[in-house]
Amino acid sequence: MHLTTGLGTDRRNEAARKLADAVRAESLPRVVVVGDFNGTSDDTALRPLTAQLRSAQEAAGDGVGFSRPAAFPVARIDRILVKGVTPVSARTLPRTGSDHLPVAAALRL
């Protein structure tokens, strides 16, 4: 999942609303959403989504979980969000060729 800002924040915000609607409508008890949300935890456009899900990093993270930019991370915009599962650990991984650090989590079903 990648909520793009390349076409402007209106498109990203619309995609975030649609994703929040899909999570709300999901009848399965376990939901995991992973991706680049192009917004930090205080981004109001992401609240309809983040209010429904737990951040694996906030629940069980090692360190602050900053993922961008990869060369000197100062923001956490790449996330693992869950509902109905328990985060056991979460962290960023070493740099790759991306401008973001990869994120990982161990989850208990």
N, C-alpha and C positions, 0 to 999 in steps of 0.2 A: 504494500500500500504506500502510495506517495501522494500527499496532498500538495499539489504543485502551486507555486506562486509565480511561475514563469508567465502566466497569462493574467496575473493580477490577484490581489487578495480576495476579490469578490468570488472568483472561481474556486479558490481554495476554501473559502468559508461555505460556499454552496456544497462542495464535496464533503466537508466536515458535517454539515447538517444532514446530508443524505446518509452518511455513515452512522451518525447518531440515531437516525430513524431506523436504519436496518438493525442496529444493535437492540434498540427498544422493541422491535417487532420479532426478534429472534426467540423462538420457543425452547430451544435447547438450553439446558442448565449451565453449560460451560461455553464460554466465549473467550477467544484470544485474538487480539488485534495487534499487529506488529507493523511498524513502518516509520517513515519520515513524515512527521506531521507539520513541518515548517512552522512551528510555534512552540513557545515555552509553556510551562504549566500555568502561568498567569494570563495566557491568551484567552480572552473572553469568547472568541469564536469557537474555541474547542471545548468550552464548558458543557454543552449538551452531551458531548461524547464522554469527556473525562468524569463527569458526575455519575455516570452509569458503571464505570469500570475502575479497577484499582491499578495503579502503576506498580509494576514488578520492582522497579528501581526504588520507589519510595517505600515499599513494603519490606523488601529484603535486599536492597542494593548494597554493594561494596563501593564506597566512595560516592561522589556526587553524580556520576553517570553522564557527565558532559560528553557530547558526541560531535560537536561541530564548532569551528572547523577542525579537521583532523590534526592539522599541524600544531594547534594550540587551542584545545577545546574550551569554550567558555559558555556554551549553551547546551541544554538537553532538548533536542527536537526530535530525536529518534527514540521511539518508545515501544515498550511491550506492555499492553494493557489487558487486564483479565477480569473475568467474572466467573465465579463458580469453581475456580481453581486456586490453589495456594502457592504464591511465589516462595521459593525456598532460597534462591539466590539470584542476583542480577548484577551485571557488570558490562563495561565496555571491553572490547577486544582490541588487540594491537592494530595499528594502521595497515590499511590495504592501499590500493590505488585510488580509492574514493576520497572525496573531500569531507566525508563523515567517518567517524569510527563506527564499526559494527557494534551492535548490542546483543547480549545473550542473557537468557534466564533459565533457571531450572524451576520447573513447576510440578507441584504434586496434584494429581487428579484426584 
